[in-house]
Amino acid sequence: MEEYQAAIATTVPTAARQADEAKKGSFRYLCIRYYAGASYKALDISTRKWQRRALDEIAQDHASKPVAMMQARHVRRMRDAKSATPAAANQLLKALRALFSWANEAEETTVNPTIGVKKLKYKSDGHHTWTNEEIQQFYERHPLGSQARLALDILRYTTGRREDAPRLGRQHLRDGRIRFRQAKNEHRNPIDIDIPMHQELSKSINAANVGAQMTFLLTQFGKPFTANGFGNKFKDWCRQADLPHCSAHGVRKATSTALAESGATPHEIMAVTGHQTLVEVERYTKAANRKTTADTAMAKLK
C-alpha cells in the first residue's frame, strides 16, 4: 500500500504540488495557482477550457520566465504573433487579463502587463444568420420526425445555444411553457428562460417520439450529447443538407432577426433570448427598422 500511494503521488500530482514543483514566481507557477483557485473553478466549463488552452500555449515557450519581468510589450508581441487569426489573438489577451486580474487580487504578483494592451480590430459578422430559404432546405433534407429536425426546432423556438439544446427534456415543459436555465454563465450570473411553447416545436417533439428520457436529443449510443458533441453533430446535419456554412448559433440569430422583423421591441426580444443588455439586441431591431423604412420609402417613389 505504501508503494501504491507513492506511485499515485508521483504520477498524479495535485495542482498545489505542481505549483510547488514549478519555479516560484514563474509564469507556469502563476498559471497553476490560478487553476487551483476558487475564481477559476467558479467559471463555466467552456470558459475554463479556452482560458487554459490560451495560457498553456503561452507556457510552452515562457513557462520558466519570471512574471515580475513581464511587460506590456511582451504581451503585444504574443498578441501580434497571432494576428493572422485576430479572434484567437484577442482570446489570448482576454485569458491573460483574467489571469493577472486574479493574481493582483490574490497578491500573487503586483504587475499587470495587460494594462494598455488593446484588442486587435477586425471586421467580422460572427456566425452566419440562417435565412428562411436555408431553414426550408434543412427541413427538406431532414423531415418532421427526424432527430435533426427536432434539433433545429429546439434551437429555433427556444433561441437556445448549443450548450442548452442537448440539456432540454420533458421536465422543462409545463402548462404550455418551456422553462430552463441557460448554460452560459449559469454559475456566475444565471438567466432563467420562461417562454410559451411554440406550436411548431410541440409538433416536432411529438413527431420525434422521444419517449420518457430526460433529454430530447440522444447520441447513437442512447446517451445525452455534450455541448461539443451536439455542435459537431449539428454541423454534420447541416453538411448533409448542403449547408456547410451554417451553425447552431446562427439559428439563434435567425430567430432574433425574425422577432425584430415581426415588430418585437428590444425588451421583448431580450425576454426570449436572455440577453442582458440592449446593445446586441438593438442590432437586430435597427436592421429590421431600416428594412421597414426602406420598404415604405420605395412605395412612395413614383
Sine and cosine of phi, psi and omega as CSV:
sin_phi,cos_phi,sin_psi,cos_psi,sin_omega,cos_omega
0.00,0.00,-0.57,0.82,0.04,-1.00
-0.90,0.43,-0.67,0.75,0.03,-1.00
-0.92,0.40,-0.60,0.80,0.02,-1.00
-0.90,0.44,-0.74,0.68,0.02,-1.00
-0.90,0.44,-0.60,0.80,0.02,-1.00
-0.91,0.41,-0.63,0.78,0.01,-1.00
-0.91,0.42,-0.68,0.74,0.04,-1.00
-0.88,0.48,-0.70,0.71,-0.02,-1.00
-0.89,0.46,-0.50,0.86,-0.04,-1.00
-0.99,0.14,-0.67,0.75,-0.13,-0.99
-1.00,-0.01,-0.41,0.91,-0.04,-1.00
-0.80,-0.60,0.94,0.34,-0.01,-1.00
-0.93,0.36,0.55,-0.84,0.05,-1.00
-0.98,0.21,0.20,-0.98,0.02,-1.00
-0.87,0.48,-0.62,0.78,0.00,-1.00
-0.90,0.44,-0.67,0.74,0.01,-1.00
-0.92,0.39,-0.64,0.77,0.04,-1.00
-0.86,0.51,-0.65,0.76,0.01,-1.00
-0.90,0.44,-0.61,0.79,0.03,-1.00
-0.91,0.41,-0.61,0.79,-0.03,-1.00
-0.95,0.31,-0.55,0.84,0.05,-1.00
-0.95,0.30,0.48,-0.88,-0.02,-1.00
-0.92,0.39,0.83,-0.56,-0.05,-1.00
-0.88,0.48,0.72,-0.69,-0.03,-1.00
1.00,-0.03,-0.11,0.99,0.01,-1.00
-0.99,0.11,0.25,-0.97,0.02,-1.00
-0.89,0.46,-0.66,0.75,0.00,-1.00
-0.89,0.45,-0.66,0.75,0.01,-1.00
-0.86,0.51,-0.70,0.71,-0.02,-1.00
-0.90,0.44,-0.66,0.75,0.01,-1.00
-0.88,0.47,-0.71,0.71,-0.04,-1.00
-0.91,0.42,-0.64,0.77,0.05,-1.00
-0.89,0.46,-0.64,0.77,0.01,-1.00
-0.91,0.42,-0.71,0.71,-0.01,-1.00
-0.88,0.48,-0.50,0.87,-0.04,-1.00
-1.00,0.06,-0.16,0.99,-0.08,-1.00
-0.99,0.15,0.31,-0.95,-0.03,-1.00
-0.92,0.39,-0.54,0.84,-0.02,-1.00
-0.89,0.45,-0.70,0.72,0.00,-1.00
-0.93,0.37,-0.67,0.74,-0.04,-1.00
-0.93,0.38,-0.37,0.93,0.01,-1.00
-0.99,0.17,-0.20,0.98,0.01,-1.00
-0.96,0.30,0.39,-0.92,0.10,-0.99
-0.89,0.45,0.45,-0.89,-0.04,-1.00
-0.84,0.55,-0.69,0.72,-0.02,-1.00
-0.89,0.45,-0.62,0.79,0.02,-1.00
-0.92,0.39,-0.67,0.74,0.03,-1.00
-0.87,0.50,-0.64,0.77,-0.07,-1.00
-0.91,0.42,-0.75,0.66,-0.06,-1.00
-0.95,0.30,-0.53,0.85,0.07,-1.00
-0.90,0.43,-0.71,0.71,-0.04,-1.00
-0.92,0.39,-0.61,0.79,0.06,-1.00
-0.86,0.51,-0.71,0.70,-0.03,-1.00
-0.92,0.40,-0.70,0.71,-0.04,-1.00
-0.94,0.33,-0.63,0.77,0.03,-1.00
-0.92,0.39,-0.51,0.86,0.06,-1.00
-0.91,0.42,-0.66,0.75,0.05,-1.00
-0.91,0.42,-0.65,0.76,-0.04,-1.00
-0.90,0.43,-0.39,0.92,0.02,-1.00
-0.86,0.51,-0.56,0.83,-0.03,-1.00
-0.95,-0.30,-0.33,0.94,-0.14,-0.99
-0.78,-0.63,0.35,0.94,-0.11,-0.99
-0.83,0.56,-0.71,0.70,-0.12,-0.99
-1.00,0.02,-0.05,1.00,-0.05,-1.00
-0.96,0.26,0.62,-0.79,-0.03,-1.00
-0.94,0.33,0.76,-0.66,-0.02,-1.00
-0.89,0.45,-0.56,0.83,-0.04,-1.00
-0.87,0.49,-0.38,0.92,-0.02,-1.00
-1.00,-0.05,-0.08,1.00,-0.06,-1.00
-0.96,0.27,0.76,-0.65,-0.04,-1.00
-0.82,-0.57,0.18,-0.98,-0.04,-1.00
-0.86,0.51,-0.57,0.82,-0.02,-1.00
-0.91,0.42,-0.52,0.86,0.05,-1.00
-0.93,0.38,-0.65,0.76,0.01,-1.00
-0.91,0.42,-0.64,0.76,0.02,-1.00
-0.88,0.47,-0.64,0.77,0.01,-1.00
-0.89,0.45,-0.69,0.73,0.02,-1.00
-0.91,0.42,-0.65,0.76,0.05,-1.00
-0.89,0.45,-0.74,0.67,-0.06,-1.00
-0.93,0.37,-0.44,0.90,0.03,-1.00
-0.91,0.42,-0.34,0.94,0.02,-1.00
-0.94,-0.34,0.40,0.92,-0.06,-1.00
-0.89,0.45,-0.38,0.92,0.04,-1.00
-0.91,0.42,-0.43,0.90,0.07,-1.00
-0.81,-0.58,0.98,0.17,-0.12,-0.99
-0.85,0.52,-0.53,0.85,0.03,-1.00
-0.90,0.43,-0.67,0.74,0.03,-1.00
-0.92,0.38,-0.59,0.81,0.03,-1.00
-0.89,0.45,-0.68,0.73,0.01,-1.00
-0.94,0.34,-0.52,0.85,0.05,-1.00
-0.93,0.36,-0.62,0.79,0.07,-1.00
-0.87,0.49,-0.71,0.71,0.02,-1.00
-0.89,0.45,-0.64,0.77,0.01,-1.00
-0.90,0.44,-0.65,0.76,0.03,-1.00
-0.91,0.42,-0.66,0.75,0.03,-1.00
-0.90,0.44,-0.64,0.77,0.03,-1.00
-0.88,0.47,-0.66,0.75,0.03,-1.00
-0.90,0.44,-0.66,0.75,0.00,-1.00
-0.88,0.47,-0.76,0.64,-0.08,-1.00
-0.97,0.24,-0.45,0.90,0.11,-0.99
-0.89,0.45,-0.70,0.72,0.06,-1.00
-0.92,0.40,-0.70,0.72,-0.08,-1.00
-0.89,0.46,-0.62,0.78,0.04,-1.00
-0.92,0.39,-0.68,0.73,0.00,-1.00
-0.92,0.38,-0.61,0.79,-0.01,-1.00
-0.99,0.14,-0.01,1.00,-0.01,-1.00
0.86,0.51,0.55,0.83,0.10,-1.00
-0.99,0.15,-0.43,0.90,0.05,-1.00
-0.39,-0.92,0.37,-0.93,0.01,-1.00
-0.96,-0.28,-0.02,1.00,-0.03,-1.00
-0.98,-0.19,0.44,-0.90,0.11,-0.99
-0.58,-0.81,1.00,0.02,-0.08,-1.00
-0.95,0.33,-0.08,1.00,0.00,-1.00
-1.00,0.09,-0.20,0.98,-0.01,-1.00
-0.90,0.43,0.79,-0.62,0.02,-1.00
1.00,0.03,-0.15,0.99,0.03,-1.00
-1.00,0.03,0.85,-0.53,-0.08,-1.00
-0.99,-0.11,0.41,-0.91,0.09,-1.00
-0.94,0.34,0.43,-0.90,0.09,-1.00
-0.96,0.27,0.67,-0.74,0.03,-1.00
-1.00,-0.02,0.72,-0.70,0.05,-1.00
-0.40,-0.92,0.41,-0.91,-0.04,-1.00
-1.00,-0.06,0.80,-0.60,0.03,-1.00
-0.47,-0.88,0.71,-0.70,0.06,-1.00
-1.00,-0.01,0.06,1.00,0.00,-1.00
0.95,0.32,-0.44,-0.90,0.00,-1.00
-0.92,0.40,0.64,-0.77,0.02,-1.00
-0.87,0.48,0.75,-0.66,0.05,-1.00
-0.99,0.11,0.84,-0.55,-0.02,-1.00
-0.88,0.47,0.63,-0.78,0.13,-0.99
-1.00,-0.08,0.25,-0.97,0.04,-1.00
-0.88,0.47,-0.58,0.82,0.01,-1.00
-0.91,0.41,-0.62,0.78,0.01,-1.00
-0.93,0.35,-0.60,0.80,0.06,-1.00
-0.89,0.46,-0.70,0.72,0.02,-1.00
-0.91,0.42,-0.59,0.81,0.04,-1.00
-0.90,0.43,-0.64,0.77,0.05,-1.00
-0.91,0.42,-0.67,0.74,0.00,-1.00
-0.89,0.46,-0.61,0.79,0.00,-1.00
-0.91,0.42,-0.59,0.81,0.00,-1.00
-0.99,0.17,-0.55,0.83,-0.04,-1.00
-0.84,-0.54,1.00,-0.03,-0.11,-0.99
-0.95,0.31,0.18,-0.98,0.04,-1.00
-0.83,0.56,0.74,-0.67,-0.04,-1.00
0.96,-0.29,-0.33,0.94,0.03,-1.00
-0.99,0.12,0.40,-0.92,0.01,-1.00
-0.93,0.38,-0.57,0.82,0.02,-1.00
-0.89,0.45,-0.68,0.73,0.02,-1.00
-0.90,0.44,-0.67,0.74,0.02,-1.00
-0.89,0.46,-0.66,0.76,-0.01,-1.00
-0.87,0.49,-0.72,0.69,0.00,-1.00
-0.90,0.44,-0.65,0.76,-0.01,-1.00
-0.92,0.39,-0.60,0.80,0.06,-1.00
-0.88,0.47,-0.73,0.69,0.02,-1.00
-0.89,0.45,-0.67,0.74,-0.10,-0.99
-0.94,0.35,-0.66,0.75,-0.13,-0.99
-0.98,-0.20,0.11,0.99,0.15,-0.99
-0.85,-0.53,-0.21,0.98,-0.14,-0.99
0.81,0.59,0.45,0.89,0.02,-1.00
-0.96,0.29,0.34,-0.94,0.07,-1.00
-1.00,0.01,0.05,-1.00,-0.02,-1.00
-0.90,0.43,-0.38,0.92,0.05,-1.00
-0.97,0.24,-0.42,0.91,-0.07,-1.00
-1.00,0.07,-0.70,0.71,-0.13,-0.99
-0.81,0.59,-0.73,0.68,-0.05,-1.00
-0.96,0.28,-0.08,1.00,0.01,-1.00
-0.99,-0.11,-0.23,0.97,-0.11,-0.99
-0.98,0.18,0.61,-0.79,0.02,-1.00
-0.44,-0.90,-0.12,-0.99,-0.07,-1.00
-0.89,0.45,-0.40,0.92,0.02,-1.00
-0.91,0.40,-0.24,0.97,0.01,-1.00
-1.00,-0.08,-0.01,1.00,-0.01,-1.00
-0.96,-0.27,0.77,-0.64,0.03,-1.00
-0.32,-0.95,0.73,-0.68,0.08,-1.00
0.80,0.60,0.66,0.75,0.05,-1.00
0.96,0.29,0.29,0.96,-0.01,-1.00
-0.77,-0.63,0.34,-0.94,0.10,-1.00
-0.87,-0.49,0.82,-0.57,-0.07,-1.00
-0.81,-0.58,0.78,-0.63,0.04,-1.00
-0.37,-0.93,0.34,-0.94,0.07,-1.00
-0.99,-0.15,0.81,-0.59,-0.01,-1.00
-0.89,0.46,0.62,-0.78,-0.04,-1.00
-0.94,0.34,-0.54,0.84,-0.04,-1.00
-0.92,0.40,0.83,-0.56,0.03,-1.00
0.86,0.51,0.46,0.89,-0.07,-1.00
-0.91,0.41,-0.37,0.93,-0.01,-1.00
-1.00,-0.08,-0.29,0.96,-0.02,-1.00
-0.95,-0.31,-0.69,0.73,-0.06,-1.00
-0.57,-0.82,0.95,0.31,-0.13,-0.99
-0.90,0.44,0.61,-0.79,0.04,-1.00
-0.82,-0.57,0.86,-0.50,0.00,-1.00
-0.99,-0.12,0.77,-0.64,0.01,-1.00
-0.98,-0.22,0.73,-0.68,0.01,-1.00
-0.63,-0.77,0.99,-0.13,-0.08,-1.00
-0.76,-0.65,0.40,-0.92,0.05,-1.00
-0.91,0.42,0.58,-0.82,0.07,-1.00
-0.95,0.31,0.85,-0.52,0.03,-1.00
-0.96,0.29,0.63,-0.78,-0.07,-1.00
-0.88,0.47,-0.52,0.86,0.01,-1.00
-0.94,0.34,-0.58,0.82,0.06,-1.00
-0.94,0.35,-0.65,0.76,0.05,-1.00
-0.87,0.49,-0.67,0.75,0.02,-1.00
-0.90,0.44,-0.64,0.77,-0.03,-1.00
-0.93,0.37,-0.64,0.77,0.01,-1.00
-0.90,0.44,-0.71,0.70,-0.02,-1.00
-0.91,0.42,-0.62,0.79,-0.03,-1.00
-0.94,0.33,-0.49,0.87,-0.05,-1.00
-0.97,0.23,-0.23,0.97,0.04,-1.00
0.79,0.61,0.85,0.53,-0.11,-0.99
-0.97,0.25,-0.24,0.97,0.03,-1.00
0.98,0.21,-0.45,-0.90,-0.11,-0.99
-0.96,-0.28,0.21,0.98,-0.02,-1.00
-0.91,0.41,0.28,-0.96,-0.10,-1.00
-0.97,0.23,-0.28,0.96,0.06,-1.00
-0.77,-0.64,0.58,-0.82,-0.01,-1.00
-0.94,0.35,-0.55,0.84,-0.09,-1.00
-0.95,-0.31,0.78,-0.63,-0.01,-1.00
-0.76,-0.64,0.45,-0.89,0.07,-1.00
-0.96,0.27,0.08,-1.00,0.02,-1.00
-0.91,0.41,-0.24,0.97,0.03,-1.00
-0.99,-0.13,0.14,0.99,0.04,-1.00
0.97,0.22,0.34,0.94,0.00,-1.00
-0.93,-0.36,0.43,-0.90,0.06,-1.00
-0.90,0.44,0.54,-0.84,0.06,-1.00
-0.96,0.29,0.53,-0.85,0.29,-0.96
-0.99,0.15,0.21,-0.98,0.01,-1.00
-0.87,0.49,-0.73,0.68,0.00,-1.00
-0.92,0.40,-0.65,0.76,0.01,-1.00
-0.88,0.47,-0.67,0.74,0.02,-1.00
-0.92,0.39,-0.67,0.74,0.02,-1.00
-0.85,0.52,-0.68,0.73,0.02,-1.00
-0.92,0.39,-0.66,0.75,0.00,-1.00
-0.91,0.41,-0.64,0.77,-0.01,-1.00
-0.91,0.41,-0.59,0.81,0.07,-1.00
-0.89,0.45,-0.61,0.80,0.06,-1.00
-0.88,0.47,-0.71,0.71,0.01,-1.00
-0.89,0.46,-0.60,0.80,0.04,-1.00
-0.91,0.41,-0.67,0.74,0.02,-1.00
-0.90,0.43,-0.61,0.79,0.03,-1.00
-0.89,0.46,-0.49,0.87,0.02,-1.00
-1.00,-0.03,0.19,0.98,-0.02,-1.00
0.87,0.49,0.66,0.75,0.04,-1.00
-0.77,-0.64,0.86,0.51,-0.09,-1.00
-0.91,0.41,-0.32,0.95,-0.03,-1.00
-1.00,0.04,-0.07,1.00,-0.06,-1.00
-1.00,-0.07,0.43,-0.90,-0.02,-1.00
-0.59,-0.81,0.15,-0.99,0.00,-1.00
-0.90,0.44,-0.67,0.74,-0.05,-1.00
-0.93,0.38,-0.46,0.89,0.03,-1.00
-0.90,0.43,-0.42,0.91,0.05,-1.00
-0.93,0.36,-0.65,0.76,0.05,-1.00
-0.86,0.52,-0.68,0.74,0.02,-1.00
-0.92,0.39,-0.59,0.81,-0.01,-1.00
-0.90,0.43,-0.68,0.73,0.01,-1.00
-0.93,0.38,-0.63,0.78,0.04,-1.00
-0.88,0.47,-0.66,0.75,0.03,-1.00
-0.91,0.41,-0.68,0.73,0.00,-1.00
-0.89,0.45,-0.63,0.77,0.05,-1.00
-0.89,0.46,-0.69,0.73,0.00,-1.00
-0.90,0.43,-0.68,0.73,-0.02,-1.00
-0.94,0.34,-0.33,0.94,0.05,-1.00
-1.00,0.08,-0.04,1.00,0.04,-1.00
0.99,-0.14,0.15,0.99,0.03,-1.00
-0.92,0.38,0.64,-0.77,0.02,-1.00
-0.97,0.23,0.31,-0.95,0.04,-1.00
-0.82,0.58,-0.66,0.75,-0.02,-1.00
-0.93,0.36,-0.55,0.83,0.06,-1.00
-0.92,0.40,-0.66,0.75,0.03,-1.00
-0.90,0.43,-0.67,0.74,0.01,-1.00
-0.86,0.50,-0.58,0.81,0.00,-1.00
-0.91,0.41,-0.45,0.89,0.00,-1.00
-1.00,0.03,-0.71,0.71,-0.11,-0.99
-0.99,0.10,-0.42,0.91,-0.05,-1.00
1.00,0.06,0.10,0.99,0.08,-1.00
-0.87,0.50,0.55,-0.83,-0.03,-1.00
-0.96,-0.28,-0.17,0.99,0.05,-1.00
-0.77,-0.63,0.38,-0.92,-0.04,-1.00
-0.99,0.17,-0.26,0.97,-0.12,-0.99
-0.83,0.56,-0.80,0.61,-0.05,-1.00
-0.93,0.37,-0.69,0.73,-0.07,-1.00
-0.92,0.38,-0.58,0.81,-0.04,-1.00
-0.91,0.42,-0.36,0.93,0.07,-1.00
-0.89,0.46,-0.65,0.76,-0.01,-1.00
-0.94,0.34,-0.71,0.71,-0.06,-1.00
-0.94,0.35,-0.60,0.80,0.03,-1.00
-0.90,0.43,-0.69,0.73,0.03,-1.00
-0.89,0.45,-0.66,0.75,0.00,-1.00
-0.92,0.40,-0.65,0.76,0.01,-1.00
-0.91,0.42,-0.62,0.78,0.03,-1.00
-0.89,0.45,-0.66,0.75,0.00,-1.00
-0.89,0.45,-0.71,0.71,0.00,-1.00
-0.90,0.43,-0.69,0.73,0.01,-1.00
-0.90,0.44,-0.63,0.77,0.02,-1.00
-0.90,0.43,-0.65,0.76,0.03,-1.00
-0.88,0.47,-0.68,0.73,0.00,-1.00
-0.91,0.42,-0.66,0.75,-0.02,-1.00
-0.91,0.42,-0.71,0.70,-0.03,-1.00
-0.92,0.40,-0.49,0.87,0.03,-1.00
-0.92,0.40,-0.42,0.91,-0.01,-1.00
-1.00,0.08,-0.21,0.98,-0.05,-1.00
-0.97,0.26,0.84,-0.54,-0.05,-1.00
-0.88,-0.47,0.00,0.00,0.00,0.00
